Amino acid sequence: MKHLTAFSFTLILSLGLFLPGCETFCGKCYCNNYEAQSLPLNESFQMKYGELYCNPEHRITLSFDSFHEGRCPIGVYCIWGGLAQVGFSLESKKEGNTEFILNTGDGIQTDTTIHGLRFELIALDPYPKAEVEYPQEVYTATVLISE
């Protein structure tokens, strides 16, 4: 009986040491801590407004959590085409939290490099139309994250 108790104690102690450290041995475990969509690298993808995305390899999460629409709507004559600003929140296991804004206009910050990754905003949809208001939930940002 003493051997069984000693074995049980050793097993419980071993599990207690290794389970919390799962992330150390298993990068995929990082995203298990979040209710998040997959965050691919080196290919463009669409992020829905307000949703969280996770990449286990780099142990980061990213969300598209704000935007300011300033593009000239279809059906309106504008001197300047305008731009939209999209706000992102990046959380890195190593580096902490970073908030940043990217723009849709050419020549104005459409990309940035943070923690060795390049983030580029390709598009924000839907494009505005005259006299049409879209709810925030329908917006998607097309993004490319490169190593």
C-alpha positions as CSV (number, residue, x, y, z in Angstrom):
1,M,0.0,0.0,0.0
2,K,2.9,2.3,0.8
3,H,4.2,1.8,-2.8
4,L,0.9,2.7,-4.3
5,T,0.6,5.9,-2.2
6,A,4.2,6.9,-3.1
7,F,3.5,6.2,-6.8
8,S,0.3,8.2,-6.7
9,F,2.1,11.1,-5.0
10,T,4.9,11.0,-7.6
11,L,2.3,10.8,-10.5
12,I,0.4,13.8,-9.1
13,L,3.5,15.8,-8.5
14,S,4.8,15.0,-12.1
15,L,1.5,16.1,-13.6
16,G,1.5,19.3,-11.6
17,L,5.0,20.1,-12.9
18,F,4.4,19.4,-16.5
19,L,0.8,20.4,-17.3
20,P,1.2,24.1,-16.4
21,G,4.4,24.1,-18.5
22,C,2.5,22.6,-21.5
23,E,3.2,25.8,-23.6
24,T,7.0,25.2,-23.1
25,F,6.9,21.9,-24.8
26,C,3.9,22.4,-27.1
27,G,3.5,25.7,-29.0
28,K,0.0,24.7,-30.1
29,C,-1.1,24.7,-26.4
30,Y,-0.8,28.5,-26.4
31,C,-3.9,29.1,-28.5
32,N,-5.9,26.6,-26.4
33,N,-6.1,29.4,-23.7
34,Y,-8.2,31.6,-26.1
35,E,-11.4,31.3,-28.0
36,A,-9.8,32.5,-31.2
37,Q,-9.7,31.9,-34.9
38,S,-6.5,30.8,-36.6
39,L,-4.0,33.6,-37.4
40,P,-2.1,32.5,-40.5
41,L,1.3,34.0,-41.5
42,N,2.6,34.7,-45.0
43,E,-0.8,34.7,-46.6
44,S,-3.6,37.3,-46.7
45,F,-6.7,36.6,-44.7
46,Q,-9.8,38.4,-43.5
47,M,-10.3,39.4,-39.9
48,K,-13.8,40.1,-38.7
49,Y,-14.4,43.1,-36.5
50,G,-14.2,42.3,-32.8
51,E,-12.9,38.7,-33.2
52,L,-9.7,37.4,-31.7
53,Y,-7.1,35.5,-33.8
54,C,-4.2,33.4,-32.5
55,N,-0.9,32.1,-33.8
56,P,0.7,29.3,-31.6
57,E,4.1,29.4,-33.3
58,H,4.8,33.0,-32.4
59,R,2.5,32.9,-29.3
60,I,0.6,36.0,-30.3
61,T,-3.1,37.1,-30.5
62,L,-4.4,39.8,-32.7
63,S,-7.8,41.5,-32.8
64,F,-9.3,44.1,-35.2
65,D,-11.0,46.3,-32.5
66,S,-11.6,49.8,-33.9
67,F,-11.9,51.7,-37.2
68,H,-12.6,55.2,-38.4
69,E,-14.2,55.4,-41.8
70,G,-13.1,58.4,-43.8
71,R,-13.2,57.1,-47.4
72,C,-15.3,58.9,-50.0
73,P,-18.6,57.0,-50.3
74,I,-19.7,55.5,-53.7
75,G,-22.3,58.0,-55.1
76,V,-20.7,61.1,-53.7
77,Y,-18.3,63.4,-55.5
78,C,-15.1,64.0,-53.4
79,I,-12.0,66.0,-54.1
80,W,-9.9,63.5,-52.2
81,G,-10.6,59.7,-51.9
82,G,-10.0,59.7,-48.2
83,L,-8.9,56.8,-46.1
84,A,-10.0,54.5,-43.3
85,Q,-8.0,53.8,-40.2
86,V,-8.1,50.4,-38.6
87,G,-7.0,49.7,-35.0
88,F,-5.5,46.5,-33.9
89,S,-4.4,45.0,-30.6
90,L,-1.5,42.6,-30.5
91,E,-0.7,40.5,-27.5
92,S,2.7,38.7,-27.5
93,K,3.7,36.1,-24.9
94,K,7.2,37.5,-24.9
95,E,6.7,41.2,-25.7
96,G,3.4,42.1,-24.0
97,N,0.6,44.2,-25.5
98,T,0.8,46.6,-28.4
99,E,-1.9,48.7,-30.1
100,F,-1.4,50.0,-33.6
101,I,-3.3,51.7,-36.4
102,L,-3.0,51.0,-40.1
103,N,-4.5,53.0,-43.0
104,T,-6.1,52.1,-46.3
105,G,-4.6,55.1,-48.2
106,D,-1.5,54.9,-50.4
107,G,1.5,56.6,-48.9
108,I,0.1,56.7,-45.4
109,Q,1.1,54.0,-43.0
110,T,-0.5,50.8,-44.5
111,D,2.1,48.6,-42.8
112,T,4.3,48.3,-39.7
113,T,6.8,45.9,-38.2
114,I,6.3,44.8,-34.6
115,H,8.2,42.1,-32.8
116,G,9.9,40.9,-36.0
117,L,6.5,40.5,-37.9
118,R,5.3,42.8,-40.7
119,F,1.6,43.7,-40.5
120,E,0.0,45.1,-43.7
121,L,-3.6,46.3,-44.2
122,I,-4.7,45.3,-47.7
123,A,-8.4,46.3,-47.5
124,L,-11.3,47.3,-45.3
125,D,-14.7,46.1,-46.4
126,P,-17.4,47.0,-47.0
127,Y,-16.6,50.1,-49.0
128,P,-18.9,53.0,-47.9
129,K,-21.9,53.9,-50.0
130,A,-23.8,57.2,-49.9
131,E,-26.6,57.1,-47.3
132,V,-25.9,53.5,-46.2
133,E,-24.8,52.8,-42.7
134,Y,-23.2,49.4,-41.9
135,P,-23.2,47.9,-38.5
136,Q,-19.6,47.4,-37.1
137,E,-20.0,43.6,-37.1
138,V,-20.0,43.4,-40.9
139,Y,-16.6,45.0,-41.3
140,T,-13.6,42.8,-42.3
141,A,-10.0,43.8,-42.6
142,T,-7.9,42.0,-45.1
143,V,-4.4,41.6,-43.6
144,L,-1.1,40.1,-44.5
145,I,1.3,39.2,-41.7
146,S,4.8,38.2,-42.9
147,E,7.8,36.8,-41.1
